[in-house]
Amino acid sequence: MKLATRILTMVISILVLFGCQTKKSKSDIEIAFTRDTLDVGYTYWWPQSGPFIGDCGEELSLVFVGILKQLEKPNKNAGPLYTVQEGIIEIEKVFKIKEVGRDSYANQKFVRTDCFYDLGLQIGDTVSVSCYDFEDAYSIPGGNSILKIRSFDDPIITSLRNYIDSDQNPVKLKKDSLLWRTFELDKDLSHIITCHEQSKDSVDVSK
């Protein structure tokens, strides 16, 4: 009888333990980093940049936070369309990974790109980076896709993770408009919220 009671107590304890564990969110990604570097292109001709582009919000492909570790001098001889300034970011945490083909993210610790010109960043700055995919590779469409933040726990990161965890439902960020106004991205957020709500209304009416 005592053995049965002990077993029952043990089973209850295990159930309680597992029941109390916090369920991981989509943006809670554990990575065993390698010392490799991922090269990310710059789609400078895209009209928008940042985490909220397109009419209803294009799907993000790679989102992470890190520290700017290297920054080269601007190179104006690369071509007439934009000024190249290459830099390297050391990744601290990844929140979104999308398979894009041959150049999908493979646990690299560093990211190299050449779109740092005129962003006002310095070595040692903490940044949030939002990438999309273009021709089977990741791409950064412009300055608003690399945001200088105060820390890895910046409220803007919490908002961005909520956006990812909700399958990029912008309505979930309605209360965060002032946060994004700091980066002049509140209008982009408002635009995709309106698009999302209008699309939902259209579906409801058609039923």
C-alpha positions as CSV (number, residue, x, y, z in Angstrom):
1,M,0.0,0.0,0.0
2,K,2.8,2.4,0.9
3,L,4.6,1.5,-2.4
4,A,1.4,2.3,-4.4
5,T,1.1,5.6,-2.5
6,R,4.7,6.5,-3.3
7,I,4.3,5.6,-7.0
8,L,1.1,7.7,-7.2
9,T,2.9,10.7,-5.5
10,M,5.8,10.4,-7.9
11,V,3.4,10.3,-10.9
12,I,1.6,13.4,-9.7
13,S,4.8,15.2,-9.1
14,I,6.0,14.5,-12.7
15,L,2.7,15.6,-14.1
16,V,2.8,18.8,-12.1
17,L,6.5,19.4,-13.2
18,F,5.7,19.1,-16.9
19,G,2.5,21.0,-16.5
20,C,4.3,24.0,-15.0
21,Q,7.0,24.1,-17.7
22,T,6.6,27.1,-20.0
23,K,5.7,26.2,-23.5
24,K,8.3,27.6,-26.0
25,S,7.1,30.2,-28.4
26,K,8.0,30.2,-32.1
27,S,10.6,32.9,-31.6
28,D,12.3,31.0,-28.8
29,I,14.9,29.2,-30.9
30,E,17.9,27.4,-29.4
31,I,21.0,27.3,-31.6
32,A,24.4,25.7,-31.2
33,F,26.3,28.4,-33.1
34,T,29.2,27.6,-35.5
35,R,32.1,30.1,-36.1
36,D,31.0,30.5,-39.7
37,T,29.8,33.7,-41.4
38,L,26.6,34.1,-43.4
39,D,26.7,36.6,-46.2
40,V,23.4,38.5,-46.6
41,G,22.7,40.6,-49.7
42,Y,21.3,44.1,-50.0
43,T,18.2,44.7,-52.1
44,Y,18.7,48.5,-52.2
45,W,16.1,48.9,-54.9
46,W,13.2,47.8,-52.8
47,P,11.0,50.8,-51.9
48,Q,10.5,49.7,-48.3
49,S,12.6,48.3,-45.4
50,G,12.0,47.2,-41.9
51,P,9.9,44.4,-40.4
52,F,6.6,45.8,-41.8
53,I,6.8,45.9,-45.6
54,G,4.2,45.2,-48.3
55,D,0.5,45.8,-48.3
56,C,-0.4,43.2,-45.6
57,G,3.1,42.4,-44.3
58,E,5.6,40.3,-46.3
59,E,6.8,37.2,-44.5
60,L,10.1,37.7,-42.6
61,S,12.8,35.1,-43.4
62,L,15.5,35.7,-40.8
63,V,15.3,37.8,-37.7
64,F,18.0,38.2,-35.1
65,V,19.7,40.4,-32.6
66,G,23.5,40.9,-32.2
67,I,26.4,43.2,-31.8
68,L,28.2,45.1,-34.6
69,K,31.7,43.8,-34.4
70,Q,33.3,45.1,-37.6
71,L,32.6,48.1,-39.8
72,E,34.7,49.0,-42.9
73,K,35.0,52.5,-44.5
74,P,32.4,53.4,-47.1
75,N,33.3,52.5,-50.6
76,K,31.9,54.9,-53.2
77,N,33.7,53.2,-56.1
78,A,31.5,50.1,-56.0
79,G,28.9,51.5,-58.4
80,P,26.6,54.4,-59.0
81,L,23.5,53.0,-57.4
82,Y,24.5,52.9,-53.7
83,T,27.4,53.3,-51.4
84,V,28.9,50.1,-50.1
85,Q,29.8,49.9,-46.4
86,E,30.5,46.4,-45.2
87,G,30.2,45.2,-41.6
88,I,29.9,42.1,-39.5
89,I,27.4,41.4,-36.8
90,E,27.9,38.7,-34.2
91,I,24.5,37.0,-33.6
92,E,23.3,36.7,-30.0
93,K,19.8,35.4,-30.6
94,V,17.8,34.2,-33.6
95,F,14.0,34.7,-33.5
96,K,12.9,33.5,-37.0
97,I,14.4,31.2,-39.5
98,K,12.8,30.4,-42.9
99,E,14.2,27.9,-45.3
100,V,15.0,29.8,-48.5
101,G,16.9,27.3,-50.5
102,R,20.7,26.9,-51.1
103,D,21.6,29.7,-48.7
104,S,19.4,28.9,-45.7
105,Y,20.6,29.8,-42.3
106,A,22.8,27.0,-40.8
107,N,23.7,28.2,-37.3
108,Q,26.3,30.7,-38.3
109,K,27.5,33.0,-35.5
110,F,28.3,36.0,-37.8
111,V,26.4,37.8,-40.5
112,R,28.2,40.0,-43.1
113,T,26.4,42.5,-45.3
114,D,27.3,45.8,-47.1
115,C,24.3,48.0,-46.3
116,F,25.6,50.0,-43.3
117,Y,26.2,53.3,-45.1
118,D,24.5,56.3,-43.5
119,L,22.9,54.2,-40.6
120,G,24.8,56.0,-37.9
121,L,26.0,52.8,-36.3
122,Q,29.3,52.2,-34.5
123,I,31.2,49.1,-33.5
124,G,29.8,47.7,-30.3
125,D,26.2,48.8,-31.0
126,T,23.4,46.3,-30.3
127,V,21.1,45.8,-33.3
128,S,18.0,44.1,-34.4
129,V,18.0,42.8,-38.0
130,S,15.0,41.8,-40.1
131,C,15.7,39.9,-43.4
132,Y,13.5,38.8,-46.2
133,D,14.2,36.3,-49.0
134,F,15.1,37.1,-52.6
135,E,16.1,34.5,-55.2
136,D,16.8,31.7,-52.7
137,A,18.8,33.8,-50.3
138,Y,18.3,36.2,-47.4
139,S,18.3,39.9,-48.1
140,I,18.2,43.2,-46.2
141,P,16.1,45.8,-48.1
142,G,17.5,48.9,-46.4
143,G,18.3,50.9,-43.3
144,N,15.1,50.3,-41.3
145,S,15.9,46.6,-41.4
146,I,18.9,47.2,-39.1
147,L,17.7,49.0,-35.9
148,K,19.9,50.2,-33.1
149,I,18.4,49.0,-29.8
150,R,19.4,49.5,-26.2
151,S,19.7,45.9,-25.2
152,F,18.6,42.4,-26.1
153,D,15.6,42.9,-23.8
154,D,14.5,46.2,-25.5
155,P,10.7,46.5,-25.6
156,I,10.9,46.7,-29.4
157,I,12.3,43.1,-29.4
158,T,9.3,42.0,-27.3
159,S,7.0,43.5,-29.8
160,L,8.9,42.0,-32.7
161,R,8.8,38.5,-31.1
162,N,5.0,38.9,-30.5
163,Y,4.6,39.6,-34.2
164,I,6.5,36.5,-35.1
165,D,4.8,34.3,-32.5
166,S,1.4,35.4,-33.8
167,D,2.3,34.3,-37.4
168,Q,2.8,38.0,-38.2
169,N,-0.6,39.2,-37.2
170,P,-0.1,43.0,-37.0
171,V,-3.3,43.5,-35.0
172,K,-1.4,42.0,-32.0
173,L,0.9,45.1,-32.1
174,K,-1.8,47.8,-32.1
175,K,-0.7,48.9,-28.6
176,D,2.9,49.1,-29.7
177,S,2.5,52.0,-32.2
178,L,4.5,54.5,-30.0
179,L,7.4,52.0,-29.7
180,W,7.7,51.8,-33.5
181,R,7.3,55.5,-33.9
182,T,10.8,55.8,-32.4
183,F,12.1,54.3,-35.6
184,E,9.5,56.0,-37.8
185,L,7.9,52.7,-38.5
186,D,4.5,53.3,-36.9
187,K,2.9,54.3,-40.3
188,D,4.2,51.0,-41.9
189,L,2.7,49.1,-39.0
190,S,-0.6,51.0,-39.2
191,H,-0.8,50.3,-42.9
192,I,-0.5,46.5,-42.6
193,I,-2.9,46.5,-39.6
194,T,-5.5,48.2,-41.8
195,C,-4.8,45.8,-44.6
196,H,-5.1,42.8,-42.3
197,E,-8.4,44.0,-40.8
198,Q,-9.9,44.8,-44.2
199,S,-8.9,41.4,-45.5
200,K,-10.5,39.7,-42.5
201,D,-13.7,41.8,-43.0
202,S,-13.8,40.7,-46.6
203,V,-13.6,37.0,-45.6
204,D,-16.3,37.4,-43.0
205,V,-18.7,39.1,-45.5
206,S,-18.2,36.4,-48.1
207,K,-19.2,33.6,-45.7
